[in-house]
């Protein structure tokens, strides 16, 4: 293990960062962030092959420029060694670069940290660390990061190295929620209605009624019209059964007239309502002209 371990990471980051500078995500904006980290630590002591696994706990406070970011890190590492425990307390200023992509929340990063590391029985020493990892940005600001960190503590005689695998959970302030997909535009529909009126107890079309049918047929043949409904009605003079039959005769009379005007019978739906849906509510037995009708609806 060499003291220049972190230098290749810095060179690699400087070489490839400009190539990714155009690929920042629109859902990621600059801002401050905080995080808590924890994981395992492998302590490599000088002049011994006794290497022990311990743990590391810490926190970070930083500012993300979207791409480059700078953070302050405090970390406690603890390892057992020859029946005792070695504790380290480190503080670092880290400079990192995230390679982020449009609409992709996973971003790899590299970085370097410079600071100090206090080791029991050795005091506070100058230290450097190299960082490689990957971060996942959730909607709204929450993120998680997995990092491999190599810490080089400068000690007279031979340096002490720590190898840490750390998981960070943090929050970046002021981040917009990921934009939702816009709903599909509503399908434009045009609904046209025509009313044909009849004489009392009749199912024959008057001249005025024929003109209305011709207007409806012309509308049905224009544009992107796909269906025609023809609904017959009667007033409340007469029995329910008689008025139901009368309203059906009126509806069929209008349908036949539409067919003569060039509207296919297969595109029409013909129904009868009798006296059950009056345009003008009346008492039973009343002869109301506006209730003797056929409604044509074109979609």
C-alpha positions in Angstrom: 0.0 0.0 0.0 1.5 3.4 -1.0 0.9 6.9 0.2 -0.1 8.0 -3.3 -3.1 5.6 -3.3 -5.6 8.5 -3.7 -3.8 10.3 -6.6 -5.2 8.0 -9.4 -8.7 8.7 -8.1 -8.1 12.4 -8.4 -6.6 12.1 -11.9 -9.4 9.9 -13.1 -12.1 12.3 -11.8 -10.4 15.3 -13.4 -10.1 13.5 -16.7 -13.6 12.3 -17.1 -15.6 15.0 -15.3 -15.9 17.4 -18.3 -17.3 14.7 -20.5 -20.2 14.3 -18.1 -20.8 18.0 -17.3 -23.7 18.2 -19.8 -25.6 15.3 -18.4 -26.9 16.6 -15.1 -30.5 15.6 -14.2 -33.1 18.4 -14.3 -34.6 16.9 -11.1 -31.3 17.5 -9.2 -30.5 21.1 -8.1 -27.7 22.6 -6.0 -28.2 22.6 -2.2 -26.9 21.7 1.2 -27.2 18.2 2.5 -26.6 16.2 5.7 -26.1 12.5 6.3 -25.3 9.8 8.8 -22.9 7.0 7.9 -22.0 3.6 9.3 -20.3 0.4 8.2 -17.3 -1.9 8.7 -13.7 -0.9 9.0 -10.6 -3.0 8.3 -7.6 -1.7 10.2 -4.1 -2.4 8.7 -1.5 -1.8 11.4 2.3 -1.6 10.6 4.7 -4.4 11.2 2.0 -7.0 11.8 -0.2 -9.3 9.9 -2.9 -9.1 12.6 -5.6 -7.2 10.7 -9.0 -6.9 12.4 -12.5 -6.0 11.3 -14.2 -3.3 13.3 -16.8 -0.6 12.6 -17.1 3.0 11.7 -19.8 5.6 12.5 -19.9 9.3 11.4 -21.8 12.1 9.7 -21.4 14.6 6.9 -22.5 18.1 6.1 -21.9 19.4 2.6 -23.0 21.4 -0.4 -23.8 19.9 -3.7 -23.1 22.0 -6.8 -24.7 19.2 -9.0 -21.6 17.4 -10.2 -18.9 18.6 -7.8 -19.6 18.8 -4.1 -17.7 19.6 -0.9 -18.4 18.2 2.5 -17.1 18.1 6.1 -17.0 14.6 7.5 -16.5 13.4 11.1 -16.0 9.7 11.7 -15.3 7.4 14.6 -13.6 4.0 13.8 -13.2 1.3 16.4 -11.2 -2.0 16.1 -10.1 -4.7 18.4 -6.4 -5.4 18.4 -4.5 -7.9 20.6 -7.1 -8.0 23.3 -7.7 -4.3 23.4 -9.6 -1.7 21.4 -8.2 1.0 19.2 -10.4 4.0 18.6 -9.8 6.6 15.9 -11.5 10.0 15.6 -11.1 11.6 12.2 -12.2 14.8 10.6 -12.0 15.5 6.8 -12.7 18.0 4.1 -13.9 16.0 1.2 -14.1 17.0 -2.5 -16.2 14.7 -4.7 -17.6 14.5 -8.2 -20.9 12.8 -9.0 -21.6 11.5 -12.5 -25.3 12.1 -12.9 -27.5 11.4 -15.9 -30.9 12.7 -17.1 -33.8 11.1 -15.3 -31.5 8.4 -13.8 -31.3 8.5 -10.0 -28.2 6.3 -9.6 -24.9 8.2 -9.8 -21.3 7.0 -9.2 -18.8 9.3 -7.7 -15.1 9.7 -6.8 -13.4 11.9 -4.3 -10.5 12.8 -2.0 -10.4 14.0 1.6 -7.8 15.8 3.6 -7.8 16.2 7.4 -6.6 14.7 10.6 -7.0 11.4 12.4 -6.6 10.9 16.2 -5.4 7.4 17.1 -5.1 6.2 20.6 -1.4 6.3 21.9 -0.3 8.1 18.7 -2.2 11.4 19.0 -3.6 13.5 16.2 -2.0 12.9 12.8 -2.4 14.3 9.3 -4.5 12.0 7.1 -5.9 11.6 3.6 -8.6 9.4 2.1 -9.7 8.3 -1.3 -13.4 7.7 -2.0 -15.3 5.7 -4.6 -19.0 5.0 -4.4 -22.5 5.3 -5.8 -25.4 7.4 -4.6 -29.2 6.9 -5.2 -31.3 10.1 -5.1 -34.9 9.6 -4.1 -37.7 12.0 -5.0 -37.8 15.1 -2.9 -34.3 15.1 -1.4 -33.7 11.8 0.5 -30.6 9.9 -0.7 -28.5 6.9 0.2 -24.9 6.3 -0.7 -22.5 3.3 -0.5 -18.8 4.1 -0.4 -15.4 2.5 -0.2 -12.9 4.7 1.6 -9.2 4.2 2.1 -7.7 6.3 4.8 -4.0 6.9 5.0 -2.9 8.2 8.4 0.7 9.6 8.3 2.6 8.0 11.2 6.4 8.1 11.6 7.9 4.8 10.6 5.0 3.4 8.5 1.5 4.8 7.7 -1.6 3.3 9.1 -4.4 2.4 6.7 -8.1 2.0 7.2 -10.4 0.3 4.6 -14.0 1.2 5.2 -17.2 0.2 3.5 -19.8 2.8 4.6 -23.5 3.2 4.0 -24.8 6.8 4.2 -28.4 7.9 4.5 -28.9 11.6 4.0 -31.2 14.5 3.0 -30.5 17.2 0.5 -32.5 20.4 1.1 -34.6 22.2 -1.5 -34.9 19.4 -4.0 -38.0 19.3 -6.3 -40.1 16.2 -6.4 -39.6 14.2 -9.6 -42.0 15.6 -12.2 -45.0 13.3 -12.8 -45.9 12.2 -16.2 -48.6 14.5 -17.6 -52.0 12.9 -18.1 -53.0 12.2 -21.7 -55.0 15.1 -23.2 -58.7 14.5 -23.2 -60.2 13.2 -26.4 -62.2 16.0 -28.0 -65.7 15.0 -28.6 -68.5 17.0 -30.3 -72.1 16.0 -29.4 -74.9 17.4 -31.5 -78.6 17.1 -30.7 -81.7 17.6 -32.9 -85.4 17.3 -31.9 -88.2 16.2 -34.3 -91.7 17.0 -33.2 -94.9 15.1 -34.1 -98.6 15.9 -34.3 -100.9 14.3 -31.7 -101.2 10.5 -32.0 -99.1 10.6 -35.3 -95.8 9.0 -36.4 -95.5 10.7 -39.7 -93.0 13.4 -40.4 -94.1 16.9 -41.1 -92.3 19.1 -43.6 -90.5 20.9 -40.7 -89.6 17.5 -39.2 -88.1 16.4 -42.6 -85.9 19.6 -42.6 -84.6 18.8 -39.1 -83.8 15.2 -40.2 -81.9 16.6 -43.2 -79.9 18.9 -41.0 -79.1 16.0 -38.6 -78.0 13.8 -41.5 -75.7 16.4 -42.9 -74.1 16.8 -39.5 -73.7 13.0 -39.1 -71.9 12.8 -42.5 -69.5 15.6 -41.7 -66.4 15.4 -39.5 -65.5 12.3 -37.5 -68.9 11.2 -36.4 -69.2 7.5 -35.5 -72.7 7.0 -33.9 -76.3 8.2 -34.1 -78.9 7.6 -31.4 -82.6 8.0 -32.2 -84.9 8.1 -29.1 -88.7 8.2 -29.4 -91.0 9.9 -26.9 -94.8 10.4 -26.4 -97.0 12.7 -24.2 -99.1 11.4 -21.3 -102.3 11.1 -23.2 -103.1 7.4 -23.5 -102.0 4.3 -21.8 -98.3 3.4 -21.0 -98.3 0.5 -23.5 -99.8 2.5 -26.3 -97.4 5.4 -25.8 -94.4 3.0 -25.7 -95.5 1.6 -29.1 -96.2 5.0 -30.5 -92.8 6.4 -29.5 -91.1 3.4 -31.2 -93.1 4.1 -34.4 -91.9 7.7 -34.3 -88.3 6.6 -33.7 -88.4 4.2 -36.7 -89.9 6.9 -38.9 -87.0 9.1 -38.1 -84.5 6.3 -38.6 -85.9 5.5 -42.1 -85.7 9.1 -43.0 -82.0 9.2 -42.0 -81.3 6.1 -44.0 -82.8 7.8 -47.1 -80.5 10.7 -46.4 -77.5 8.3 -46.5 -76.9 7.4 -42.9 -76.2 3.6 -42.5 -78.8 1.9 -40.3 -75.9 0.0 -38.7 -74.6 3.2 -37.2 -77.9 4.1 -35.5 -79.2 3.0 -32.1 -83.1 3.2 -32.0 -84.9 3.1 -28.6 -88.3 4.1 -27.3 -89.0 5.8 -23.9 -92.8 6.1 -24.2 -94.2 8.8 -21.8 -91.5 8.1 -19.1 -89.1 11.0 -20.0 -91.2 14.1 -20.8 -89.5 17.2 -21.9 -92.2 19.2 -20.1 -93.5 17.4 -16.9 -97.3 17.2 -17.0 -100.2 15.4 -15.3 -101.4 12.1 -16.7 -103.6 12.5 -19.8 -102.3 16.0 -20.8 -101.5 16.5 -24.5 -98.2 18.3 -24.4 -96.8 19.0 -28.0 -93.2 19.2 -26.8 -93.4 15.7 -25.4 -94.4 14.2 -28.8 -90.9 14.1 -30.1 -87.8 12.1 -31.3 -84.3 13.1 -30.2 -81.4 12.6 -32.5 -78.0 12.7 -30.8 -74.8 12.5 -33.0 -71.4 11.7 -31.6 
